[in-house]
Amino acid sequence: LPRRQRSVRGGDAAAHRAFHRRRPAGVGPRAGEVEADAAGVRARAQATGVLLAGPLKSRVSGHWVVALVRPVMSGKRFDGILYASISAEHFRQLFAGFEVGEQDAITLRTSALQLVARYAPGARAPVEAGSRTVTPEFSAAIAHDPASGVFVARAAIDGVERTNAYRRVVGWPLILAAGFSN
């Protein structure tokens, strides 16, 4: 994981934080968002092995993150979770490495269409992670072909008309989309 964009935490079966690798000074060991949903995380993570949770607003850093969650098991007994948080800003910085125009945009969303990160060089204001605002054209394209597709729409976020291509990230509940202004 990128050094400045991650943290590793763990919690026991009762949703108490057992350790925290990057706790800033003055922040106590209170339960975070992932531990608070320990029962749901336990059930989903046991079924899939690793779970992607979020985007969540971290109580430790105050930044938007996604968490990779893995159950800790003793045989068939659930003993807790380990999770690594990756800042949404990490993805935005990664997208900034691509050459795109002022009115173009690259976005990462969950399969539930929650915004994880967005890079749009000409954007006047950043869009907060967690937003589910998408165009009807995007919703229709995903319904028609959940794996990948192309559509033209005026973006709900900034009103710019773009030709958009999207693709599901294999093995993860994520969708990567790139839109180029018309």
C-alpha positions in Angstrom: 0.0 0.0 0.0 1.2 3.6 -0.6 3.0 4.8 2.5 1.1 8.1 3.0 -2.3 6.8 1.9 -2.8 3.7 4.2 -3.2 2.4 7.6 -3.6 -1.1 9.0 -5.9 -2.0 11.9 -7.4 -4.9 13.6 -10.3 -5.6 15.9 -11.5 -8.6 18.0 -14.8 -10.4 17.6 -16.5 -8.0 20.0 -15.6 -5.1 17.7 -13.0 -3.6 20.0 -9.9 -2.3 18.3 -6.9 -4.6 19.1 -4.2 -2.6 17.4 -3.7 0.3 15.1 -0.5 0.7 13.2 -0.7 4.5 12.3 -2.7 6.2 15.0 -1.9 9.9 15.1 -0.8 11.3 18.5 -3.8 12.2 20.7 -6.2 9.8 19.0 -7.5 7.1 21.3 -8.4 3.5 20.5 -12.1 4.0 19.8 -13.9 1.7 17.4 -14.0 2.8 13.8 -16.6 2.4 11.1 -15.4 -1.0 10.0 -15.4 -2.4 13.5 -18.8 -0.9 14.2 -20.3 -3.2 11.5 -18.4 -6.3 12.8 -21.3 -8.6 12.5 -22.0 -7.7 8.9 -18.3 -7.6 8.0 -17.9 -11.1 9.6 -20.7 -12.6 7.5 -19.6 -11.0 4.2 -15.9 -11.5 4.7 -16.3 -15.1 5.7 -18.2 -15.7 2.5 -15.8 -13.9 0.2 -12.4 -14.0 2.0 -11.6 -10.3 1.5 -14.2 -7.6 1.6 -14.0 -4.1 0.2 -15.8 -1.7 2.6 -16.6 1.9 1.9 -16.1 4.6 1.0 -16.0 5.6 4.6 -15.0 8.8 6.4 -12.1 7.7 8.7 -12.6 8.7 12.3 -8.8 8.6 12.7 -7.7 10.7 9.7 -11.0 12.4 8.7 -10.3 11.4 5.1 -12.4 9.3 2.8 -11.1 5.7 2.6 -11.9 2.3 1.3 -11.0 -0.6 3.5 -9.8 -4.1 2.5 -11.2 -6.3 5.3 -10.2 -9.9 6.1 -11.7 -12.1 8.9 -9.4 -13.6 11.5 -10.5 -17.1 12.1 -9.5 -19.9 14.6 -10.8 -22.9 12.7 -14.5 -22.0 12.1 -14.6 -19.5 15.0 -14.6 -15.8 14.1 -11.9 -14.0 16.2 -12.0 -10.5 14.6 -10.9 -8.6 11.5 -7.8 -7.1 10.0 -8.2 -4.3 7.6 -6.1 -1.9 5.6 -7.5 1.5 4.7 -6.6 3.2 1.4 -7.3 6.9 1.1 -9.6 8.0 -1.8 -6.9 10.7 -2.4 -4.5 7.9 -3.4 -6.7 7.0 -6.3 -7.2 10.6 -7.3 -3.4 11.1 -7.4 -3.0 7.9 -9.4 -5.5 9.2 -12.0 -3.7 12.5 -12.1 -0.8 10.6 -13.7 -2.8 10.1 -16.8 -2.9 12.8 -19.5 -6.5 14.0 -19.8 -8.0 17.3 -21.0 -9.4 20.1 -18.8 -13.0 18.8 -19.2 -12.2 15.1 -19.0 -12.8 13.0 -15.9 -11.7 9.7 -14.4 -13.8 8.1 -11.7 -13.8 5.1 -9.5 -17.1 3.9 -8.0 -18.3 0.9 -6.1 -20.6 -1.6 -7.7 -23.4 0.3 -5.8 -22.2 3.4 -7.8 -20.9 5.2 -4.7 -18.1 7.6 -5.7 -14.7 6.5 -4.3 -12.5 9.0 -6.2 -12.7 11.4 -9.1 -10.0 13.3 -11.1 -11.2 16.1 -13.3 -8.5 18.7 -14.0 -10.9 21.5 -14.8 -13.3 20.8 -11.9 -14.2 23.9 -10.0 -14.9 22.0 -6.8 -14.1 18.5 -5.7 -17.0 16.0 -5.3 -17.1 14.2 -2.0 -16.7 10.5 -1.9 -19.8 8.5 -1.2 -22.0 10.4 -3.7 -24.3 8.2 -5.6 -25.3 10.8 -8.2 -25.0 9.4 -11.7 -26.7 10.1 -15.0 -29.6 8.1 -16.2 -27.4 7.1 -19.2 -24.8 5.6 -16.8 -27.5 3.7 -14.9 -28.9 2.3 -18.1 -25.5 1.3 -19.5 -24.7 -0.6 -16.3 -28.1 -2.3 -16.3 -27.5 -3.3 -20.0 -23.9 -4.5 -19.5 -22.6 -4.6 -16.0 -19.1 -5.6 -17.1 -18.2 -2.8 -19.5 -19.7 -0.3 -21.9 -19.7 3.1 -23.6 -22.3 5.9 -23.3 -22.6 9.6 -23.9 -24.1 11.9 -21.2 -24.0 15.3 -19.7 -22.4 14.5 -16.3 -24.6 14.9 -13.2 -21.6 16.1 -11.2 -20.5 19.1 -13.4 -22.8 19.3 -16.4 -20.1 18.6 -19.0 -21.1 16.3 -21.9 -18.6 13.4 -22.2 -18.2 10.1 -24.1 -17.7 7.7 -21.2 -16.2 4.2 -21.1 -16.5 2.0 -18.0 -15.2 -1.4 -16.9 -15.7 -3.4 -13.8 -12.5 -4.1 -11.9 -12.1 -7.9 -12.1 -12.3 -9.5 -8.6 -13.5 -6.3 -6.8 -16.8 -4.5 -6.5 -15.5 -1.5 -8.3 -16.1 0.3 -11.6 -13.5 2.5 -13.3 -14.9 5.1 -15.8 -13.1 7.6 -18.0 -15.1 10.4 -19.7 -13.7 12.6 -22.5 -15.5 15.9 -23.3 -17.3 16.1 -26.6 
